[in-house]
Amino acid sequence: MLTEENAPAGFTVDDENPETGAAALTMPFRPGGDTIDTTAFVDALAITGGDDVGGYTTWAALFETPEAANDAFELVATEHDSPDG
C-alpha cells in the first residue's frame, strides 16, 4: 500500500481517506463504461496521491476465486488499452 513513508520525495499521499468496497472497485473505470462482475467480489482499496507532475491512484481488489480476479484484471486492462493494465 502506498503511504507517506514509502512514497517518492515530493509525493503527497491521501492515505487518511482511502476508498474501499464498491466505491474503490469502480475507480479505474470511466463513467458509463463496462463494470466488473461483483458476484465473487470481496473488497477493494484505492489510495490517491500526486506531485507537481500529476495524480496517481494505487488500486487493489480481492475476489473469491482466481478466475474472477483474472476476469476483473482483463477488464481493467482492456479499459486502459494495455495488456499490463
Secondary structure by P-SEA (a helix, b strand, c coil): ccccccccccccccccccccccccccccccccccccccccccbbbbbbcccccbbbbbbbbbcccaaaaaaaaaaaaaaaccccc
